[in-house]
Amino acid sequence: MGPVEEIKLEPIGIVHSSVRERKDMPLQGVEAEIEVFREYEEGLMGIEENSHLFVVCWLDKAERDTLQVTPRKYSVDLPKRGVFAIRTPVRPNPVSITTARLIQVRGRLLTVSHLDAINGTPVIDLKPYEPGWDCVFSAARRDRYQSIKKMMPAEYRDDLIRQAVNYHGEECQGLAMAVRMAAFATLTLKKDLRNSSVCILIGKNACISDSLIGITGARLGNKRLYYNLNPKLRESDSYSIYDSEKTIVFRIRKFMKDYKGIMECDIKDIFDIEVI
C-alpha cells in the first residue's frame, strides 16, 4: 500500500480560553470551555458519565518546520531535544492530546480543567479517559531534575499537585503536606523523585501516603515503596524519602487544617526534618 497523499481533518469544536497567547499558557493549563459545533452535538450523548476526557486539538498557530527544540517553558539553557521526545507544540503535525477533567456539560458547551490550548484552537476530537486502559502507573520517563531546577517554585508545586491529585483524586491537607515533602526532597536529593533510585517509607496518614505514591511512582512491585511497620516508630507519624546516599525523615509536628496555610508556611512549622 502506497503512502496516503492527503489527510483531511474537520474541527468538531473550538476552545474558549482566557489565555490568548502560547507564551502565556501555564505549564498545567487552565480551566476553559470547549464549544462543540452543532452538527456534532449528537456525538456528546453520554459524555457526562466520564470524569476525564482526552481533548485532541489542532495547534493551528504552531511551527511545523522544526524537528529539534529547546523546552523554553523551563529555560533556554536546556539542551535541544527531538520534538517526538518532548511535549512541545512545535511538530510536523501539530496535534495536541490533553487529559482534562470534565467539570460541567451544558448542551454543546463542556467546561474542563488543565486544558493547555489557547483561545480559538480547533478541537478535532474528544475521547473518554479509561482508567483501566489509559493509566500506566508503571511508565518510566527521563530524569527531569535539570528541567525542574529551571522551574519557578510555584510552577513545580503545581506540577507536584497535579501528579498527586491524579493518583489521590482530590486536593486536601494531606496532599498539601506530601507536596511540601516532595519539593524539599527534590532539592535535597537533587533528583526527579520518579528516578528509580528514589524510595519512600510511608506513615499513617492515607492522604499523605497516596500523594507521595502518586508523585514518586513508588510501588511494592518496583521495590521503591515501604511501610512503616515498627510500632515504636508509628507512635509519631513519620515519612521518609531516600536514595542510596541520603535519607530525609519528615516527622509531623503539626497537622494544619488550612490547605493554603500548609502550602505557604515555613516547612519547619509542620515537620521536624532530619537528613541522614
N, C-alpha and C positions, 0 to 999 in steps of 0.2 A: 504494500500500500504506500503510495507516494505521500509527500508532505501536504498538509492542509494549506490551501492557498489563502484562505481568509476565514477569520473567526469573527462573528458578529455578535456583539453584546448589546442588549437593550436594558437601560436602567429600569428598575422596578419601583424606585423611590428616590428620595433626596434627603440629605441631612440638614437639619436646622440646629445650629450650634452658636453659642456665644463667642466662639473662637473663629476668627476670620482669616488669620494668617498662620501658616505652618509653624513659623518660629515662635509663636505664642502658645502653642499647644503644650500643656503639662505632660510629663512622662506618663502619668497614669490616666490621661484623657480627662474628659469632663462629662457631666450629665448633659444629654442632648435629646433631641426629638427626631424621629425618623418618620417622614411622611411617605406612605406607600401610595403610589398612583392609583386612581380609581379603577382602572382596568385590571389591576391585580388584587383588588380588595378581597375577592373571594378566597384567595390563597392564604389569608390570615386566619381562617377558621380554625380554632383550637390552639392558636399560638399562645394564648394567655395561660395555658396549662404548664408552660415552661418558666422556670425561674431565670434562665440564662439563654442567650442566643449567640450564634456566630453571625456577625454582621459583615458582609462581604461588600467592599466598596471599590470603585474605580477612581484612583487618585489622579484626576484629570490634570492637575497642575504640577505633577511630579516630573522630574527629569527622567529621560528614558535612554540616554546615550552613554551612561557611565556604568562600569562594572566593578569599580573599586572605590570605596568612600571611607571617610573618617566619621566615626559616630559623633557628630557635632553636638548632639544633645548633652553629651558628657563633657567633651573637651576636644579642641582641635589638636591637642598634643598626642592623642592616642594614635597608634599605627593604623594604617589603612587595612580594610578587610574587604573580601568579596561581597557583593550585595546579596548573594544567596546564603551567606554565613551570618548575616545580621538582619535586624528588623528595621530596615531603612525604607522610606517611601521611594527612594531612587532605585529603579529597576527597569529592565526591558519591558515588562508588562506590569504596570503599577497597580496591582491588586492588593488590597489590604484585607486581612481577616482579623477581626477583633472579637474577643469573648466579652460580651456586655451583659450586665444584669438587667432583666426586664422589670421595670418599675411599674409601668401602667400601660394599659391599652385603651384608647378612646377612638373607636371606629378605625380609621386608617392611620391614626397617629400613635406611634409607640414611643414612650419615654424610656430611655436606657441610661445606664451609668457607665463610666470608664470608656466612653467612645472617643477615639483619637482621630476622627475625621473632621476636617474643618467645615464651616458653614458652606452649603451649596454642593458638597461632594455627592456624586451619583452613587446610589446603592444598587448593586447588581444582584444581590441575593440575601436571603435570610434563612438560617438553618437552626433547628433546636440543638442546644448543647446536651449531649447524652453523657451523664456522669460515668456510667459503667464502661462506655466505649472511649470517650474523649479524654478522660482524666488519666494521664500516665504519670503517676506519682513517682515512679522509679526512674523517670527520664533524667539523663545527665546533660550537663552543659559545660562550656568552658568556664574557668575560674574568672569571675568578673571583678576581682578586687581592684585592678587598675582603673576600671571604669567607675567603681564605687567611690574610690578616692577622689575622683573629679566631681562627684555629685555634691550639690548643696546638702547640708544635713537634713533639711525639710524634705528634699526630694528622696533621699534614701529612706527616711522614716516612712514616707508614703509608699515606697516600694515594699518595705517590710510589712506594712499594714495590709497591703493588698495580698501578699503571699500568705499572711496569717489568716485573713478573712476567707480566702479561697478554700482553706482547709477547715477552719473552725466554724465558719458560717456567719459570724456576726462580730461587730466591734463591741468590746466590753472592757471592763477594768483589767481582767486577767490578760487579755490580748495586749493592752497597752503596756503592762509590765513586761511581757515577753518581748515586745518591740524594743523597750529600753535596754533589756539584757542583750538582745541581739546586736543592736547598734554599738554598744560598748564592746562586746566580744569581737566584732568585726575589726574594730580599730586596734584592739589589744593583740589578737592573733594575727592580724594583717592578712586575713584570708576571707574569701567569699565563704559564708557559712554552709553552702551546699558542697564545698570541697569534700571529697571522700575521706579526707583525714580528720575531719571535724566530727566529734561525737557529742551527745548530750546525755545528761543524767537528770531525769525529771522528778518532780516532787509531788505534793498532794493536790495542788490546785489543777482541776481538769482544764480550765480555760487557758492557763499559762502553758500547761503541757501540750495541749492541742496546738497552740500557736507556735511554740518552739518546733514542734514536729513539722508544721506547715512551712516554716521559714527555712529550716535546715535540710528537709528531705530525709531526716534520720528515720530508719526503720529497724525493727528487730532483724529482718532479713538481710540488711546490709551491715549489720553489726555496728551500727552507729547510735542505737537507741538503748538506753539502760534505765532501769527503775531503781529508785532509792528504797531498798527493802530493809535497811538497818533500822530497827525500832528506835534506837537512841538518836540516830540522825533525823528520823522523821518527827521527833518531838518539835523541832523547829523547821518550818518549811524551807527547803533549800533546793537550788538547781545549779547544775554545772554545765559549762560549755568548754570543751577542751580538745587539744590535739596532742601530738607526741611530745611537744615541747612545753606547753603551758596549760594550766587548768585554771579556769575562772569560776569561783564559787560565789553564788548570789544567795544570801540569806535574807529573807524578807524581814524588814524592820517594822514596816507599817503598810497595811493594805488599804490604800486610799480608795474612797468610793467615787471620786471625781475623775472621769476619763481624761478630761483636758488637763486637770491638775497633775496626773501621773505623767503625761507627755511633756509637761513644761517644767516640772520641779527639778531640783538638783537630784541626780540619781542616788546620791548618798542619803537622801531623805527617806528613800523607800527600801534600799538594800544596804546590808553590810557586805562589802565586796572584798574577796581575798584572791589574789593572783599568786598561784604556786608555780 
